[in-house]
């Protein structure tokens, strides 16, 4: 699981990038937009490192997608007064089940 540390950094920077992208959406400040893009570039560096160390493209993409959904929904709820609906919760739960099914721990 050498890919886990770069993947964790990917999620931190992706979440920060999403936060600042949302902030740009409300403030329309070009410096916030540029800062957000720089953060996304750093996140992509860590994505490449996670792939390099064995996250796998298919599995890593699903992990990434589900984590981004969860973190972005929480950011929207906490900072941007967006609601979390039953459909959102169902999507998060379905994504979480997909993580289990893609896990190496599942016996085939």
Secondary structure as GFF3:
##gff-version 3
##sequence-region A 1 108
A	DSSP	alpha_helix	3	27	.	.	.	ID=ss1
A	DSSP	alpha_helix	30	52	.	.	.	ID=ss2
A	DSSP	alpha_helix	57	79	.	.	.	ID=ss3
A	DSSP	alpha_helix	86	102	.	.	.	ID=ss4
###
